[in-house]
Amino acid sequence: MFVAGAPAIFDNVRESVEVARSKGVPVIWVVREHHPSGKESTRGRKREREREREREREREREREESGERERECVERGAREERGGVGVVRASPTTEH
């Protein structure tokens, strides 16, 4: 797979590797193979995407639950302000 613009960074990569090696810093090369169509074909990447989707669903559930807890706290606070009784007072009417 050819990535446009990649050749432009080759010199910087070489220089960075030389500096790291001269200072005794380990250099680890990673080779990743890609399907010619560009689709992600590794199981690990597919699993990671699924885990990220599950984490997002969990965060959404937590946000929803948090909103429910907040509404409950507001309602509880309103009841406590009325003396702890959940009474709704009707407004007086002029009709007989």
N, C-alpha and C positions, 0 to 999 in steps of 0.2 A: 504494500500500500504506500503510495507516495503522498506525503503531506506537504502542501504548498507552503513555502517559507522555511521549511526545516533546514535545507542546506545553508541558509544564511546564518544559522547559529552554530554550525560545526566548529568554526575556529574558537568561539567562546567556550564551547564544551571542552575542546582539546586543552585550552589554556587552563580552565578550571580543574581538569583532571591532573594536569602537570603540577599545579600549585598544591592540590590536595596530596598527591603522592610525595612531593618534596617535603611536606610537613608530616608525613607518616599517617595521614588520614586514609582509612580504607576506602577504596572506590569499588562500588558494587554496580555491575552492569545488569540491567534487566532487559530481556528480550521478550517481546510480546508479539505473538502471531495474530494476524487478523484474517478473517474470512475475506476473500476477494470481493464479495458483495458489500463489505463494510459492516455487516451485521455483527453483533456481539455474540461470539460463539462459545465463550468459556462458561462453564457451569458456575464458577465462583462469582463472576460478575452478575450473572442472572440471579443467583442466590442473594447477593448483596443488594441488588435493586429491590428484590422482594422484601428483604429485611427492612430496608429504608421505607418502603411503602407501608409496612406493618407499623413501624415506629411513628410515621405520620398519622396513621389511623388512631393509634394509641394517644398521641398528643391531642388530636381532635376530640376524642372521647373525654380526655381530662379537661379540656377547655369547656366542653359542654357541661360536665359535672361541676366544674368550678362555678360556672354561671348559675346553675341550679342552686348550689350551696349559697351563693351570694344572694339570690332572690329569697331563699329561706331565711337568711340572716336579716335581711331588710324587713321581711314580714314579721319575724320574731321580735325585732326591735320595735316595730310599730305596735305590736300587741303589748309589749312591756311598757311602752309609753302610756298605754291606755289602762295600766294597772294589771297587766297580765291576762286580760280577758279579751277574747277575740270577738267582741261585740261590735256590730256595725249600727251606729245610731242613725235613725231615720230623721230627715229634716222635717220640721213642722210644716204642715200644709194649712192652707186657709180654707180648704174644702170641708164641708160638713156633710 
